[in-house]
Amino acid sequence: MNALFVEGDSWLHRLSPRAKLLALMAISILLFLSRSPWVLSGAVAAGATVYLQLGMPFGKAIGRLRSVLLTIAIVALLSFAVNSAEDALVALLRLTALTLFAAAVTATTGVGDFIDEITLAARPLETLHILQAADIGLAVGLVIRFVPEILNRYAAIREAHKARGLPLRPLTLAVPLIILTLKDADNIAAAIDARGFRRQGMHGRTKNSSI
């Protein structure tokens, strides 16, 4: 479950998960309130400093973000095509800074801690019988766990296509990736039902309601 976690003893590792998530939320709001390229450039520099001081080799640190940074570059290019150069630059800097800060938080916080904090945050909605907090925490944990798996599987499918001399087309890459991901989802859902996670939550909610 800790595919994105990096072992270490930095000040960010020692900071409580709640403080990190709240700080990331505040930084996100501030980034989207600002349109100054200078302020956003400073945020990128600060995010890079925080992320790179976690102790990972530079190549590995950049490699973990390569696909996300490529997506950001594509978004910036599309923004440049339909908007002004300033809008494209703002989008590029804003998303890059947010990615660096989020990557630093993800690398120093275990998935279990994420699940605990999100489950706790969802408790008020559970008291209103809108949803089950444990389900929200589990869903977020599964997403965090399987994003790296999906990326690795995509890379494996690409390599398999290259080894067979097949053309790399979006459709031929996406179809097997979707099929394999859906199979994993079915297996996970069956495992969750077999362990009675949802039944336990539903039983607890019914018991509380009867009281």
C-alpha positions as CSV (number, residue, x, y, z in Angstrom):
1,M,0.0,0.0,0.0
2,N,2.9,2.4,0.3
3,A,4.1,2.3,-3.3
4,L,4.6,6.1,-3.3
5,F,6.0,6.4,0.2
6,V,9.7,7.1,0.6
7,E,11.4,6.1,3.8
8,G,13.2,8.9,5.6
9,D,13.5,11.0,8.7
10,S,13.1,14.5,7.3
11,W,11.1,17.2,9.1
12,L,8.3,16.5,6.6
13,H,8.2,12.8,7.5
14,R,7.9,13.8,11.2
15,L,5.1,16.3,10.6
16,S,1.7,14.9,11.4
17,P,-0.4,13.8,8.3
18,R,-3.2,16.2,9.3
19,A,-0.9,19.2,9.4
20,K,0.5,18.2,6.0
21,L,-2.9,17.8,4.4
22,L,-4.2,21.1,5.8
23,A,-1.1,22.9,4.6
24,L,-1.4,21.4,1.2
25,M,-5.1,22.5,1.1
26,A,-4.1,26.0,2.1
27,I,-1.3,26.1,-0.5
28,S,-3.6,24.9,-3.2
29,I,-6.1,27.7,-2.4
30,L,-3.4,30.3,-2.4
31,L,-1.9,29.1,-5.7
32,F,-5.3,29.4,-7.4
33,L,-5.9,32.8,-6.0
34,S,-2.7,34.2,-7.5
35,R,-2.0,35.0,-11.1
36,S,1.4,36.6,-10.6
37,P,4.1,34.7,-12.6
38,W,6.6,35.9,-10.0
39,V,4.7,34.6,-7.0
40,L,4.0,31.3,-8.8
41,S,7.6,31.0,-9.9
42,G,8.6,31.4,-6.2
43,A,6.0,28.7,-5.3
44,V,7.6,26.3,-7.9
45,A,11.0,27.0,-6.4
46,A,9.7,26.4,-2.9
47,G,7.9,23.2,-3.9
48,A,11.0,21.9,-5.7
49,T,13.2,22.6,-2.7
50,V,10.8,20.8,-0.3
51,Y,10.5,17.8,-2.7
52,L,14.1,17.4,-3.6
53,Q,15.3,17.6,0.0
54,L,13.5,14.3,0.8
55,G,16.8,12.5,0.0
56,M,15.8,10.7,-3.2
57,P,18.3,10.6,-6.1
58,F,17.5,13.4,-8.6
59,G,16.8,11.0,-11.4
60,K,14.4,9.0,-9.3
61,A,12.7,12.1,-8.0
62,I,12.0,13.5,-11.5
63,G,11.1,10.0,-12.8
64,R,8.3,9.8,-10.3
65,L,6.7,12.9,-11.7
66,R,7.6,12.5,-15.4
67,S,4.1,11.6,-16.6
68,V,2.4,14.3,-14.5
69,L,4.8,17.0,-15.6
70,L,4.3,15.9,-19.2
71,T,0.5,16.2,-18.8
72,I,1.0,19.7,-17.3
73,A,3.1,20.7,-20.3
74,I,0.4,19.5,-22.7
75,V,-2.3,21.4,-20.7
76,A,-0.1,24.5,-20.9
77,L,0.4,24.1,-24.7
78,L,-3.4,23.7,-25.1
79,S,-3.9,26.8,-23.0
80,F,-1.4,28.7,-25.1
81,A,-3.3,27.7,-28.3
82,V,-6.7,29.0,-27.1
83,N,-5.7,31.7,-24.6
84,S,-2.9,34.1,-24.1
85,A,0.8,33.3,-23.3
86,E,0.3,34.7,-19.8
87,D,-2.6,32.3,-19.2
88,A,-0.5,29.4,-20.4
89,L,2.4,30.4,-18.2
90,V,0.2,30.8,-15.1
91,A,-1.3,27.4,-15.7
92,L,2.1,25.8,-16.1
93,L,3.6,27.4,-13.0
94,R,0.5,26.8,-10.9
95,L,0.1,23.2,-11.7
96,T,3.8,22.5,-11.4
97,A,4.0,24.0,-8.0
98,L,0.9,22.1,-6.8
99,T,2.4,18.9,-8.2
100,L,5.7,19.4,-6.3
101,F,4.0,20.1,-3.0
102,A,1.5,17.3,-3.4
103,A,4.4,14.9,-4.3
104,A,6.3,15.9,-1.2
105,V,3.2,15.2,1.0
106,T,2.6,11.8,-0.8
107,A,6.2,10.7,-0.5
108,T,6.2,11.4,3.3
109,T,2.8,10.1,4.3
110,G,1.8,6.5,4.3
111,V,-1.5,5.4,2.7
112,G,-2.8,4.2,6.0
113,D,-2.4,7.7,7.4
114,F,-4.2,9.2,4.4
115,I,-7.1,6.8,4.9
116,D,-7.3,7.6,8.6
117,E,-7.4,11.3,8.1
118,I,-9.9,11.2,5.2
119,T,-12.1,8.8,7.2
120,L,-12.1,11.2,10.1
121,A,-12.9,14.2,7.9
122,A,-15.9,12.3,6.5
123,R,-17.4,11.4,9.9
124,P,-19.8,14.4,9.9
125,L,-21.3,13.2,6.7
126,E,-21.7,9.7,8.2
127,T,-23.6,11.2,11.2
128,L,-26.0,12.7,8.6
129,H,-26.5,9.3,7.0
130,I,-25.2,10.6,3.7
131,L,-22.3,8.1,3.3
132,Q,-20.1,5.8,5.2
133,A,-16.8,7.4,6.2
134,A,-14.9,4.1,6.0
135,D,-16.0,3.7,2.4
136,I,-14.6,7.1,1.5
137,G,-11.3,6.3,3.2
138,L,-11.1,2.9,1.5
139,A,-11.8,4.4,-1.9
140,V,-9.1,7.0,-1.6
141,G,-6.6,4.4,-0.4
142,L,-7.4,2.2,-3.4
143,V,-6.9,5.1,-5.8
144,I,-3.6,6.0,-4.2
145,R,-2.5,2.4,-4.2
146,F,-3.4,1.6,-7.8
147,V,-2.4,4.7,-9.7
148,P,1.3,3.6,-9.8
149,E,0.1,0.1,-10.7
150,I,-1.9,1.4,-13.7
151,L,1.1,3.5,-14.8
152,N,3.4,0.5,-14.5
153,R,1.0,-1.7,-16.4
154,Y,0.7,1.0,-19.2
155,A,4.5,1.0,-19.5
156,A,4.6,-2.8,-19.7
157,I,1.9,-2.8,-22.4
158,R,4.0,-0.2,-24.4
159,E,7.1,-2.4,-24.1
160,A,5.2,-5.5,-25.2
161,H,4.0,-3.6,-28.3
162,K,7.5,-2.4,-29.1
163,A,8.9,-5.9,-28.6
164,R,6.4,-7.3,-31.1
165,G,6.9,-4.5,-33.6
166,L,3.3,-3.3,-33.2
167,P,2.5,0.4,-33.8
168,L,1.9,2.4,-30.6
169,R,-1.7,3.6,-31.0
170,P,-3.8,5.1,-28.2
171,L,-6.6,2.5,-28.9
172,T,-4.4,-0.5,-28.9
173,L,-2.8,0.6,-25.7
174,A,-5.9,1.7,-23.9
175,V,-8.1,-1.4,-24.5
176,P,-5.8,-4.0,-22.8
177,L,-5.1,-1.5,-20.0
178,I,-8.8,-0.9,-19.4
179,I,-9.6,-4.6,-19.5
180,L,-6.8,-5.5,-17.0
181,T,-7.8,-2.6,-14.7
182,L,-11.4,-3.7,-14.7
183,K,-10.4,-7.3,-13.9
184,D,-8.4,-6.0,-10.9
185,A,-11.4,-3.9,-9.8
186,D,-13.6,-7.0,-9.9
187,N,-11.0,-9.0,-7.9
188,I,-10.7,-6.2,-5.3
189,A,-14.5,-5.8,-5.0
190,A,-14.8,-9.6,-4.5
191,A,-12.1,-9.5,-1.8
192,I,-13.8,-6.6,0.0
193,D,-17.1,-8.4,0.0
194,A,-15.6,-11.6,1.1
195,R,-14.0,-9.9,4.1
196,G,-17.4,-8.2,4.9
197,F,-16.0,-4.7,5.1
198,R,-19.2,-3.1,3.7
199,R,-21.5,-5.5,5.6
200,Q,-19.7,-4.5,8.8
201,G,-20.2,-0.8,8.1
202,M,-23.8,-1.3,7.2
203,H,-24.4,-3.4,10.3
204,G,-22.8,-0.8,12.5
205,R,-24.9,2.0,10.9
206,T,-28.1,-0.1,11.3
207,K,-27.2,-0.8,14.9
208,N,-26.6,2.8,15.7
209,S,-29.8,3.8,14.0
210,S,-31.8,1.3,16.0
211,I,-30.3,2.7,19.2
